[in-house]
Amino acid sequence: MDKEIIASLKSSFDDIMHETEDGVEYWHARELQTHLGYTEWRNFEKVINKARTACKNAGSIENDHFVDVNKMVKAGVSEVPVKDLMLTRYACYLIAQNGDPRKNEIAFAQSYFAVKTREAEVIEQRLAELDRLNIRNELKASEKRLSQNIYERGVGEKGFGRIRSKGDAALFGGKSTKQMKAKYNIKNGPLSDHLPAVTLAAKNLATEMTNLNVENKDLQGEYPITEEHVQNNSSVRKMLGERGIKPEELPPAEDTKKIERRVKSDERKLASQKNK
């Protein structure tokens, strides 16, 4: 296929893409039919049925990707309902994979939807990474506030370390910060840089609860603040346990410092590309 045909096909697939109110991309089967070179619905429906089977065989929930709907079309002076489907990007990819490869439209669609699917996976991964970075930064801020609260109430740096460590032990079912670092094989850097998002959020919630009560109750000295922090971490652990989550059993996540470096590197590359 030459560049003009490719550009035309890409434009046509882009033009018939729709979005839900939540921003999820989808395509209508009746519109996709003609853009894939099928003139008759009955022939295209056979391809759709093959794609449905492939979806089920891959372990995906078919109804999440192939949604039956009715579409009103003109028949003379009136309108009648005809069968249609809302298709996800993945459903379109499966349809293209099961279509007639001799058709230029099918050959292009196989690549188009494969690339679209990969783009979505990359975007989803990046959003998850950014979300985890945000939670990590929130925890840094809440721990900094806690350290300030503690210092103002007569507790030194070593005392802060002990308070935080005992809070970790309460959250991780008796495992100390040192033991969790050994479990995750962390040689350098804070434990929190390697915690999954749910654990970071749990630590942040417990720390913010401690900050609130230390300030409101004006707790003074290491022992009362330690007791408060341990109780808050225990409460958060209990809440997680009710949902079947044990923080000490969750696998470690990628070092947030590595993610930060990668994000900054990607931002520089994008800026360079825009300048070019």
Backbone as CSV, one residue per row, in Angstrom:
resi,resn,N_x,N_y,N_z,CA_x,CA_y,CA_z,C_x,C_y,C_z
1,MET,0.843,-1.207,0.000,0.000,0.000,0.000,0.878,1.257,0.000
2,ASP,0.539,2.219,-0.854,1.334,3.439,-0.876,0.893,4.376,0.241
3,LYS,1.660,5.451,0.423,1.433,6.362,1.549,0.064,7.035,1.500
4,GLU,-0.415,7.344,0.286,-1.709,8.017,0.168,-2.843,7.114,0.644
5,ILE,-2.777,5.830,0.264,-3.809,4.878,0.685,-3.775,4.707,2.199
6,ILE,-2.553,4.577,2.744,-2.403,4.409,4.190,-2.966,5.617,4.931
7,ALA,-2.633,6.817,4.452,-3.123,8.039,5.092,-4.646,8.115,5.030
8,SER,-5.208,7.706,3.877,-6.659,7.731,3.712,-7.343,6.742,4.636
9,LEU,-6.773,5.528,4.759,-7.362,4.510,5.631,-7.280,4.931,7.095
10,LYS,-6.147,5.482,7.478,-5.993,5.925,8.863,-7.016,7.003,9.195
11,SER,-7.171,7.934,8.268,-8.126,9.018,8.486,-9.547,8.479,8.613
12,SER,-9.875,7.478,7.803,-11.234,6.934,7.828,-11.517,6.224,9.142
13,PHE,-10.546,5.472,9.672,-10.736,4.788,10.951,-10.803,5.793,12.100
14,ASP,-10.000,6.846,12.005,-10.039,7.889,13.042,-11.391,8.599,13.046
15,ASP,-11.933,8.825,11.857,-13.172,9.582,11.737,-14.380,8.854,12.322
16,ILE,-14.375,7.518,12.274,-15.547,6.778,12.768,-15.388,6.335,14.226
17,MET,-14.316,6.776,14.857,-14.135,6.467,16.277,-15.047,7.367,17.108
18,HIS,-15.673,6.775,18.116,-16.526,7.522,19.041,-15.934,7.419,20.444
19,GLU,-16.455,8.223,21.353,-16.017,8.172,22.747,-17.226,8.217,23.667
20,THR,-17.165,7.427,24.737,-18.194,7.499,25.765,-17.966,8.752,26.608
21,GLU,-18.898,9.029,27.517,-18.739,10.188,28.402,-17.501,10.056,29.280
22,ASP,-17.076,8.806,29.517,-15.877,8.562,30.329,-14.600,8.591,29.510
23,GLY,-14.710,8.868,28.211,-13.520,8.959,27.364,-13.042,7.645,26.804
24,VAL,-13.892,6.600,26.843,-13.499,5.293,26.306,-13.805,5.255,24.808
25,GLU,-12.816,4.871,24.010,-12.993,4.795,22.565,-13.848,3.587,22.189
26,TYR,-14.687,3.762,21.154,-15.421,2.620,20.619,-15.790,2.888,19.159
27,TRP,-16.142,1.819,18.461,-16.541,1.895,17.060,-17.880,1.185,16.894
28,HIS,-18.710,1.652,15.956,-19.957,0.967,15.615,-19.673,-0.049,14.513
29,ALA,-20.194,-1.254,14.692,-19.932,-2.329,13.734,-20.420,-1.965,12.333
30,ARG,-21.591,-1.332,12.238,-22.152,-0.987,10.927,-21.252,0.005,10.176
31,GLU,-20.650,0.923,10.923,-19.720,1.868,10.298,-18.410,1.191,9.948
32,LEU,-17.950,0.324,10.853,-16.685,-0.374,10.623,-16.790,-1.302,9.416
33,GLN,-17.953,-1.880,9.208,-18.173,-2.831,8.124,-17.692,-2.289,6.778
34,THR,-18.167,-1.123,6.415,-17.816,-0.571,5.100,-16.343,-0.179,5.038
35,HIS,-15.788,0.259,6.176,-14.391,0.672,6.183,-13.443,-0.520,6.137
36,LEU,-13.983,-1.716,6.372,-13.165,-2.931,6.257,-13.415,-3.657,4.932
37,GLY,-14.184,-3.016,4.043,-14.370,-3.561,2.697,-15.468,-4.594,2.569
38,TYR,-16.398,-4.629,3.519,-17.507,-5.594,3.462,-18.782,-4.860,3.047
39,THR,-19.391,-5.323,1.952,-20.597,-4.674,1.459,-21.856,-5.249,2.088
40,GLU,-21.808,-6.516,2.497,-22.988,-7.162,3.065,-22.788,-7.462,4.546
41,TRP,-23.816,-7.112,5.333,-23.745,-7.309,6.782,-23.591,-8.784,7.148
42,ARG,-24.286,-9.675,6.427,-24.245,-11.095,6.770,-22.830,-11.655,6.687
43,ASN,-22.054,-11.187,5.715,-20.664,-11.647,5.604,-19.802,-11.069,6.722
44,PHE,-20.060,-9.804,7.040,-19.280,-9.170,8.108,-19.645,-9.762,9.466
45,GLU,-20.907,-10.149,9.643,-21.350,-10.733,10.912,-20.636,-12.047,11.194
46,LYS,-20.315,-12.799,10.145,-19.555,-14.043,10.317,-18.177,-13.748,10.909
47,VAL,-17.567,-12.669,10.433,-16.253,-12.270,10.952,-16.381,-11.853,12.417
48,ILE,-17.441,-11.116,12.735,-17.672,-10.680,14.113,-17.824,-11.886,15.033
49,ASN,-18.575,-12.894,14.574,-18.782,-14.090,15.400,-17.473,-14.833,15.657
50,LYS,-16.602,-14.870,14.653,-15.281,-15.480,14.849,-14.484,-14.691,15.884
51,ALA,-14.590,-13.363,15.813,-13.879,-12.496,16.759,-14.413,-12.685,18.171
52,ARG,-15.733,-12.846,18.300,-16.332,-13.110,19.614,-15.761,-14.389,20.214
53,THR,-15.677,-15.424,19.399,-15.140,-16.711,19.859,-13.686,-16.557,20.297
54,ALA,-12.906,-15.805,19.512,-11.501,-15.571,19.853,-11.381,-14.825,21.171
55,CYS,-12.304,-13.895,21.389,-12.313,-13.114,22.635,-12.547,-14.030,23.830
56,LYS,-13.539,-14.929,23.712,-13.843,-15.857,24.805,-12.683,-16.830,25.030
57,ASN,-12.099,-17.315,23.944,-10.981,-18.254,24.064,-9.759,-17.627,24.710
58,ALA,-9.623,-16.303,24.568,-8.492,-15.589,25.170,-8.732,-15.297,26.647
59,GLY,-9.916,-15.659,27.142,-10.214,-15.462,28.557,-10.811,-14.112,28.889
60,SER,-11.140,-13.326,27.862,-11.742,-12.010,28.101,-13.262,-12.138,28.205
61,ILE,-13.882,-11.162,28.846,-15.339,-11.150,28.970,-15.910,-10.553,27.690
62,GLU,-16.593,-11.374,26.921,-17.073,-10.975,25.600,-17.936,-9.724,25.635
63,ASN,-18.851,-9.659,26.597,-19.786,-8.529,26.651,-19.118,-7.208,27.015
64,ASP,-17.882,-7.273,27.507,-17.144,-6.039,27.790,-16.639,-5.399,26.502
65,HIS,-16.523,-6.192,25.433,-15.916,-5.701,24.187,-16.894,-5.670,23.010
66,PHE,-17.937,-6.500,23.071,-18.952,-6.544,22.023,-20.311,-6.241,22.665
67,VAL,-20.789,-5.028,22.515,-22.032,-4.616,23.171,-23.130,-4.481,22.121
68,ASP,-24.167,-5.326,22.228,-25.274,-5.296,21.277,-26.119,-4.035,21.465
69,VAL,-26.385,-3.342,20.369,-27.249,-2.153,20.392,-28.127,-2.178,19.135
70,ASN,-29.154,-1.365,19.131,-29.991,-1.186,17.942,-29.737,0.190,17.353
71,LYS,-29.740,0.245,16.040,-29.500,1.506,15.346,-30.689,1.784,14.428
72,MET,-31.173,2.992,14.449,-32.311,3.366,13.606,-31.794,3.813,12.238
73,VAL,-32.361,3.213,11.183,-31.985,3.589,9.816,-33.251,3.882,9.018
74,LYS,-33.090,4.687,7.999,-34.242,5.057,7.176,-34.643,3.905,6.259
75,ALA,-35.933,3.650,6.198,-36.495,2.658,5.279,-37.696,3.325,4.622
76,GLY,-37.452,3.973,3.485,-38.511,4.752,2.843,-38.723,6.049,3.596
77,VAL,-39.950,6.249,4.061,-40.267,7.483,4.777,-40.172,7.310,6.288
78,SER,-39.954,6.072,6.746,-39.896,5.802,8.181,-38.504,5.288,8.579
79,GLU,-38.340,5.085,9.876,-37.084,4.530,10.393,-37.371,3.192,11.065
80,VAL,-36.447,2.260,10.865,-36.599,0.940,11.485,-35.306,0.597,12.235
81,PRO,-35.429,-0.182,13.326,-34.222,-0.566,14.057,-33.483,-1.711,13.371
82,VAL,-32.166,-1.618,13.331,-31.342,-2.718,12.818,-30.281,-3.053,13.857
83,LYS,-29.841,-4.282,13.822,-28.845,-4.747,14.781,-27.507,-4.060,14.540
84,ASP,-26.872,-3.645,15.623,-25.539,-3.050,15.555,-24.778,-3.435,16.820
85,LEU,-23.504,-3.101,16.873,-22.700,-3.365,18.058,-21.783,-2.194,18.332
86,MET,-21.546,-1.961,19.607,-20.477,-1.051,20.020,-19.250,-1.916,20.286
87,LEU,-18.150,-1.579,19.648,-16.942,-2.401,19.701,-15.794,-1.638,20.350
88,THR,-15.111,-2.290,21.276,-13.915,-1.679,21.845,-12.768,-1.793,20.849
89,ARG,-11.690,-1.143,21.162,-10.486,-1.222,20.339,-10.025,-2.678,20.196
90,TYR,-10.095,-3.418,21.307,-9.677,-4.822,21.288,-10.599,-5.656,20.396
91,ALA,-11.918,-5.388,20.448,-12.869,-6.108,19.599,-12.568,-5.839,18.124
92,CYS,-12.281,-4.583,17.794,-11.939,-4.235,16.406,-10.676,-4.957,15.959
93,TYR,-9.725,-5.063,16.855,-8.471,-5.774,16.545,-8.765,-7.240,16.225
94,LEU,-9.614,-7.879,17.034,-9.953,-9.286,16.808,-10.720,-9.466,15.505
95,ILE,-11.602,-8.514,15.190,-12.339,-8.577,13.925,-11.372,-8.483,12.751
96,ALA,-10.437,-7.559,12.844,-9.446,-7.410,11.776,-8.607,-8.688,11.625
97,GLN,-8.258,-9.302,12.746,-7.460,-10.531,12.707,-8.220,-11.690,12.060
98,ASN,-9.547,-11.641,12.121,-10.359,-12.719,11.562,-10.985,-12.357,10.217
99,GLY,-10.612,-11.204,9.681,-11.147,-10.771,8.392,-10.370,-11.342,7.219
100,ASP,-10.790,-10.990,6.038,-10.159,-11.462,4.809,-8.850,-10.705,4.583
101,PRO,-7.685,-11.374,4.739,-6.395,-10.664,4.634,-6.092,-10.153,3.230
102,ARG,-6.892,-10.578,2.250,-6.655,-10.099,0.881,-7.157,-8.673,0.695
103,LYS,-7.986,-8.238,1.604,-8.516,-6.872,1.522,-7.489,-5.891,2.093
104,ASN,-7.209,-4.824,1.338,-6.277,-3.807,1.828,-6.742,-3.225,3.165
105,GLU,-8.054,-3.050,3.285,-8.615,-2.461,4.498,-8.339,-3.341,5.722
106,ILE,-8.455,-4.655,5.541,-8.204,-5.592,6.638,-6.729,-5.590,7.011
107,ALA,-5.867,-5.621,5.999,-4.425,-5.626,6.251,-4.012,-4.384,7.043
108,PHE,-4.567,-3.229,6.660,-4.241,-2.006,7.386,-4.835,-2.024,8.786
109,ALA,-6.094,-2.481,8.906,-6.770,-2.486,10.205,-6.040,-3.359,11.215
110,GLN,-5.443,-4.454,10.754,-4.700,-5.321,11.669,-3.578,-4.558,12.357
111,SER,-2.872,-3.744,11.580,-1.796,-2.933,12.158,-2.350,-1.759,12.952
112,TYR,-3.392,-1.110,12.407,-3.964,0.082,13.039,-4.443,-0.226,14.454
113,PHE,-5.238,-1.276,14.606,-5.802,-1.572,15.922,-4.783,-2.226,16.847
114,ALA,-3.788,-2.916,16.271,-2.711,-3.445,17.109,-1.921,-2.306,17.721
115,VAL,-1.615,-1.282,16.908,-0.888,-0.113,17.398,-1.735,0.651,18.407
116,LYS,-3.030,0.818,18.113,-3.919,1.522,19.032,-3.987,0.816,20.383
117,THR,-4.042,-0.528,20.333,-4.103,-1.303,21.569,-2.823,-1.127,22.366
118,ARG,-1.690,-1.159,21.676,-0.400,-0.979,22.357,-0.281,0.427,22.923
119,GLU,-0.757,1.432,22.159,-0.728,2.808,22.654,-1.525,2.918,23.957
120,ALA,-2.681,2.291,23.975,-3.525,2.347,25.170,-2.844,1.682,26.356
121,GLU,-2.175,0.548,26.090,-1.471,-0.152,27.167,-0.366,0.731,27.747
122,VAL,0.368,1.415,26.858,1.452,2.295,27.300,0.894,3.450,28.118
123,ILE,-0.219,4.029,27.632,-0.843,5.147,28.345,-1.326,4.712,29.718
124,GLU,-1.975,3.541,29.778,-2.481,3.035,31.057,-1.338,2.790,32.035
125,GLN,-0.234,2.234,31.505,0.932,1.986,32.356,1.499,3.301,32.872
126,ARG,1.598,4.288,31.995,2.139,5.578,32.404,1.247,6.250,33.448
127,LEU,-0.067,6.180,33.261,-0.989,6.774,34.236,-0.845,6.102,35.597
128,ALA,-0.672,4.781,35.590,-0.495,4.049,36.851,0.811,4.474,37.525
129,GLU,1.866,4.665,36.728,3.147,5.104,37.276,3.042,6.504,37.872
130,LEU,2.382,7.410,37.142,2.222,8.779,37.635,1.372,8.817,38.894
131,ASP,0.352,7.958,38.945,-0.499,7.892,40.131,0.320,7.442,41.334
132,ARG,1.177,6.446,41.127,2.016,5.962,42.234,3.016,7.028,42.670
133,LEU,3.578,7.764,41.716,4.493,8.855,42.061,3.782,9.921,42.882
134,ASN,2.554,10.233,42.512,1.785,11.237,43.256,1.536,10.793,44.691
135,ILE,1.179,9.504,44.853,0.928,8.992,46.204,2.223,9.005,47.015
136,ARG,3.339,8.653,46.364,4.642,8.673,47.062,4.976,10.086,47.518
137,ASN,4.708,11.066,46.664,4.997,12.453,47.042,4.080,12.931,48.168
138,GLU,2.831,12.457,48.163,1.918,12.793,49.255,2.424,12.222,50.574
139,LEU,2.964,10.991,50.522,3.507,10.374,51.732,4.730,11.148,52.227
140,LYS,5.591,11.585,51.309,6.752,12.389,51.695,6.307,13.652,52.430
141,ALA,5.263,14.285,51.892,4.771,15.530,52.503,4.181,15.269,53.885
142,SER,3.413,14.198,54.033,2.793,13.908,55.328,3.843,13.491,56.358
143,GLU,4.893,12.770,55.913,5.963,12.373,56.837,6.809,13.579,57.240
144,LYS,6.996,14.514,56.315,7.722,15.740,56.654,6.951,16.539,57.691
145,ARG,5.637,16.598,57.515,4.794,17.298,58.487,4.848,16.597,59.845
146,LEU,4.880,15.247,59.821,4.956,14.489,61.068,6.281,14.762,61.785
147,SER,7.365,14.798,61.019,8.660,15.051,61.641,8.690,16.440,62.280
148,GLN,8.068,17.421,61.630,8.008,18.761,62.204,7.173,18.777,63.485
149,ASN,6.053,18.083,63.442,5.205,17.987,64.628,5.950,17.347,65.796
150,ILE,6.709,16.317,65.478,7.441,15.579,66.516,8.553,16.440,67.119
151,TYR,9.322,17.113,66.252,10.416,17.946,66.742,9.893,19.069,67.628
152,GLU,8.735,19.629,67.254,8.139,20.712,68.043,7.665,20.232,69.413
153,ARG,7.556,18.899,69.538,7.045,18.334,70.796,8.118,17.559,71.548
154,GLY,9.371,17.969,71.339,10.470,17.475,72.148,11.049,16.138,71.758
155,VAL,10.805,15.678,70.536,11.344,14.386,70.095,12.382,14.634,69.008
156,GLY,13.564,14.022,69.159,14.649,14.220,68.203,14.559,13.299,66.999
157,GLU,15.606,13.354,66.172,15.628,12.588,64.926,15.559,11.084,65.170
158,LYS,16.303,10.597,66.169,16.285,9.160,66.467,14.901,8.732,66.949
159,GLY,14.265,9.598,67.716,12.918,9.298,68.192,11.929,9.208,67.036
160,PHE,12.086,10.108,66.058,11.232,10.069,64.880,11.406,8.750,64.147
161,GLY,12.661,8.286,64.019,12.947,7.015,63.366,12.269,5.861,64.086
162,ARG,12.300,5.890,65.415,11.664,4.818,66.191,10.139,4.834,66.025
163,ILE,9.570,6.043,66.019,8.113,6.169,65.860,7.684,5.625,64.495
164,ARG,8.405,6.020,63.473,8.047,5.575,62.123,8.227,4.062,61.975
165,SER,9.291,3.521,62.560,9.552,2.087,62.477,8.470,1.269,63.184
166,LYS,8.030,1.757,64.352,6.976,1.040,65.086,5.637,1.142,64.347
167,GLY,5.432,2.250,63.659,4.232,2.376,62.829,4.268,1.372,61.684
168,ASP,5.439,1.215,61.070,5.599,0.226,59.995,5.312,-1.178,60.509
169,ALA,5.829,-1.497,61.679,5.617,-2.829,62.248,4.130,-3.106,62.454
170,ALA,3.390,-2.077,62.878,1.947,-2.237,63.070,1.232,-2.452,61.740
171,LEU,1.706,-1.774,60.695,1.080,-1.893,59.377,1.430,-3.213,58.706
172,PHE,2.671,-3.671,58.900,3.157,-4.872,58.206,3.086,-6.134,59.062
173,GLY,2.160,-6.185,59.999,1.925,-7.408,60.759,3.084,-7.846,61.626
174,GLY,3.791,-6.877,62.213,4.895,-7.193,63.112,6.265,-7.105,62.470
175,LYS,6.319,-7.008,61.146,7.610,-6.898,60.450,8.099,-5.452,60.511
176,SER,9.347,-5.281,60.940,9.923,-3.948,61.054,10.298,-3.408,59.671
177,THR,10.652,-2.131,59.639,11.100,-1.522,58.390,12.299,-2.280,57.844
178,LYS,13.233,-2.634,58.722,14.434,-3.363,58.309,14.079,-4.723,57.725
179,GLN,13.144,-5.410,58.360,12.747,-6.738,57.870,12.042,-6.642,56.515
180,MET,11.235,-5.617,56.326,10.555,-5.440,55.036,11.559,-5.100,53.933
181,LYS,12.584,-4.313,54.281,13.620,-3.991,53.285,14.387,-5.245,52.896
182,ALA,14.626,-6.108,53.870,15.306,-7.376,53.582,14.419,-8.269,52.714
183,LYS,13.118,-8.290,53.020,12.166,-9.099,52.246,12.126,-8.640,50.788
184,TYR,12.172,-7.323,50.575,12.128,-6.760,49.229,13.522,-6.647,48.595
185,ASN,14.540,-7.086,49.336,15.933,-7.041,48.847,16.355,-5.616,48.490
186,ILE,16.011,-4.682,49.372,16.362,-3.274,49.169,17.707,-3.000,49.821
187,LYS,18.687,-2.663,49.010,20.035,-2.393,49.522,20.179,-0.940,49.964
188,ASN,19.604,-0.048,49.170,19.718,1.383,49.467,18.367,2.070,49.276
189,GLY,18.207,3.200,49.961,17.010,4.006,49.789,15.880,3.599,50.717
190,PRO,14.855,4.435,50.800,13.732,4.187,51.699,12.875,3.001,51.257
191,LEU,12.254,2.356,52.215,11.316,1.270,51.928,10.170,1.764,51.050
192,SER,9.694,2.974,51.333,8.513,3.493,50.630,8.712,3.635,49.130
193,ASP,9.966,3.780,48.680,10.219,3.892,47.244,9.879,2.607,46.505
194,HIS,9.733,1.509,47.220,9.496,0.208,46.596,8.120,-0.368,46.934
195,LEU,7.303,0.399,47.621,5.989,-0.103,48.012,4.974,0.087,46.886
196,PRO,4.043,-0.872,46.725,2.976,-0.695,45.733,2.055,0.436,46.148
197,ALA,1.263,0.917,45.197,0.431,2.096,45.421,-0.508,1.943,46.615
198,VAL,-1.125,0.754,46.777,-2.083,0.579,47.865,-1.401,0.695,49.225
199,THR,-0.161,0.212,49.339,0.560,0.304,50.609,0.997,1.738,50.878
200,LEU,1.420,2.434,49.831,1.782,3.844,49.989,0.580,4.652,50.475
201,ALA,-0.586,4.373,49.870,-1.798,5.077,50.275,-2.158,4.758,51.729
202,ALA,-1.941,3.508,52.136,-2.234,3.094,53.516,-1.318,3.817,54.500
203,LYS,-0.018,3.859,54.176,0.939,4.555,55.041,0.610,6.043,55.133
204,ASN,0.223,6.604,54.004,-0.092,8.034,53.993,-1.328,8.330,54.845
205,LEU,-2.347,7.463,54.745,-3.560,7.655,55.542,-3.242,7.583,57.037
206,ALA,-2.462,6.575,57.442,-2.107,6.426,58.858,-1.295,7.622,59.340
207,THR,-0.381,8.100,58.516,0.465,9.242,58.898,-0.359,10.515,59.024
208,GLU,-1.288,10.724,58.102,-2.142,11.911,58.177,-3.051,11.856,59.410
209,MET,-3.520,10.658,59.752,-4.332,10.503,60.966,-3.506,10.869,62.200
210,THR,-2.242,10.434,62.203,-1.357,10.761,63.319,-1.134,12.270,63.404
211,ASN,-0.860,12.882,62.259,-0.665,14.335,62.242,-1.876,15.061,62.814
212,LEU,-3.057,14.649,62.379,-4.286,15.307,62.822,-4.453,15.206,64.337
213,ASN,-4.270,14.002,64.869,-4.488,13.805,66.303,-3.375,14.394,67.164
214,VAL,-2.147,14.369,66.646,-1.043,15.002,67.380,-1.311,16.492,67.529
215,GLU,-1.794,17.101,66.458,-2.066,18.545,66.481,-3.316,18.869,67.306
216,ASN,-4.390,18.119,67.077,-5.646,18.422,67.774,-5.582,18.122,69.269
217,LYS,-4.890,17.028,69.604,-4.786,16.637,71.016,-3.546,17.227,71.678
218,ASP,-2.681,17.872,70.859,-1.435,18.458,71.350,-0.620,17.434,72.145
219,LEU,-0.412,16.272,71.503,0.359,15.211,72.158,1.812,15.644,72.305
220,GLN,2.408,15.335,73.447,3.782,15.728,73.738,4.618,14.483,74.074
221,GLY,5.861,14.458,73.565,6.779,13.375,73.922,6.657,12.161,73.024
222,GLU,7.701,11.335,73.074,7.811,10.203,72.164,6.743,9.132,72.419
223,TYR,6.491,8.798,73.673,5.595,7.681,73.955,4.155,7.929,73.478
224,PRO,3.521,9.070,73.839,2.141,9.301,73.378,2.020,9.340,71.853
225,ILE,3.035,9.933,71.191,2.986,10.026,69.726,3.184,8.645,69.107
226,THR,4.078,7.845,69.693,4.287,6.480,69.206,3.001,5.669,69.314
227,GLU,2.349,5.767,70.481,1.105,5.027,70.706,0.041,5.437,69.686
228,GLU,-0.054,6.729,69.421,-1.019,7.230,68.443,-0.713,6.685,67.053
229,HIS,0.564,6.724,66.666,0.958,6.285,65.316,0.747,4.782,65.148
230,VAL,1.052,4.019,66.168,0.858,2.565,66.113,-0.632,2.238,65.984
231,GLN,-1.459,2.915,66.750,-2.907,2.671,66.690,-3.470,2.987,65.307
232,ASN,-3.002,4.075,64.715,-3.503,4.456,63.400,-3.086,3.452,62.329
233,ASN,-1.838,3.004,62.397,-1.376,2.000,61.437,-2.105,0.670,61.637
234,SER,-2.387,0.330,62.886,-3.130,-0.901,63.175,-4.552,-0.816,62.618
235,SER,-5.160,0.358,62.756,-6.520,0.553,62.238,-6.553,0.423,60.718
236,VAL,-5.558,1.005,60.052,-5.491,0.928,58.591,-5.239,-0.514,58.159
237,ARG,-4.371,-1.221,58.901,-4.105,-2.624,58.580,-5.389,-3.455,58.711
238,LYS,-6.160,-3.195,59.759,-7.407,-3.928,59.968,-8.362,-3.698,58.798
239,MET,-8.440,-2.458,58.340,-9.303,-2.124,57.209,-8.869,-2.881,55.952
240,LEU,-7.558,-2.918,55.702,-7.042,-3.658,54.549,-7.329,-5.152,54.696
241,GLY,-7.155,-5.661,55.911,-7.385,-7.080,56.162,-8.813,-7.493,55.880
242,GLU,-9.757,-6.594,56.139,-11.165,-6.883,55.868,-11.424,-7.046,54.375
243,ARG,-10.527,-6.502,53.558,-10.630,-6.652,52.107,-9.646,-7.706,51.583
244,GLY,-9.076,-8.491,52.494,-8.186,-9.574,52.093,-6.792,-9.138,51.691
245,ILE,-6.384,-7.948,52.146,-5.070,-7.410,51.770,-4.135,-7.421,52.977
246,LYS,-2.983,-8.074,52.827,-1.938,-8.048,53.848,-0.724,-7.346,53.241
247,PRO,-0.416,-6.134,53.698,0.655,-5.348,53.066,1.995,-6.073,52.980
248,GLU,2.325,-6.863,54.010,3.626,-7.542,54.006,3.716,-8.662,52.972
249,GLU,2.560,-9.079,52.424,2.551,-10.159,51.436,2.498,-9.641,50.008
250,LEU,2.316,-8.343,49.833,2.277,-7.775,48.486,3.687,-7.725,47.901
251,PRO,3.839,-7.969,46.597,5.166,-7.899,45.983,5.658,-6.459,45.909
252,PRO,6.976,-6.268,45.881,7.502,-4.901,45.757,7.207,-4.328,44.379
253,ALA,7.201,-3.029,44.288,6.991,-2.345,43.012,8.311,-1.710,42.569
254,GLU,8.337,-1.249,41.334,9.550,-0.621,40.798,9.919,0.612,41.610
255,ASP,11.212,0.800,41.795,11.720,1.952,42.542,11.164,3.245,41.941
256,THR,10.506,4.053,42.775,9.914,5.294,42.275,10.962,6.255,41.722
257,LYS,12.187,6.161,42.213,13.245,7.038,41.684,13.547,6.691,40.220
258,LYS,13.498,5.408,39.889,13.701,4.994,38.500,12.559,5.511,37.622
259,ILE,11.343,5.432,38.143,10.185,5.924,37.386,10.309,7.428,37.158
260,GLU,10.727,8.163,38.191,10.902,9.616,38.055,11.919,9.942,36.971
261,ARG,13.024,9.201,36.959,14.057,9.446,35.941,13.514,9.149,34.545
262,ARG,12.752,8.062,34.422,12.189,7.692,33.117,11.178,8.729,32.640
263,VAL,10.331,9.204,33.544,9.329,10.216,33.192,10.012,11.502,32.728
264,LYS,11.041,11.929,33.455,11.761,13.143,33.073,12.455,12.976,31.727
265,SER,13.036,11.779,31.494,13.694,11.507,30.219,12.702,11.558,29.070
266,ASP,11.518,10.954,29.274,10.484,10.971,28.239,9.994,12.386,27.970
267,GLU,9.888,13.188,29.023,9.448,14.575,28.856,10.455,15.370,28.034
268,ARG,11.733,15.116,28.294,12.775,15.812,27.506,12.716,15.396,26.040
269,LYS,12.474,14.098,25.786,12.383,13.613,24.395,11.191,14.228,23.682
270,LEU,10.047,14.300,24.402,8.863,14.911,23.799,9.092,16.383,23.479
271,ALA,9.751,17.081,24.407,10.035,18.497,24.192,10.955,18.674,22.984
272,SER,11.932,17.773,22.869,12.856,17.833,21.727,12.128,17.591,20.423
273,GLN,11.215,16.601,20.412,10.449,16.291,19.206,9.565,17.455,18.789
274,LYS,8.951,18.124,19.796,8.082,19.271,19.501,8.889,20.405,18.893
275,ASN,10.112,20.611,19.414,10.967,21.690,18.893,11.367,21.415,17.458
276,LYS,11.589,20.095,17.172,11.957,19.745,15.800,10.790,19.935,14.846
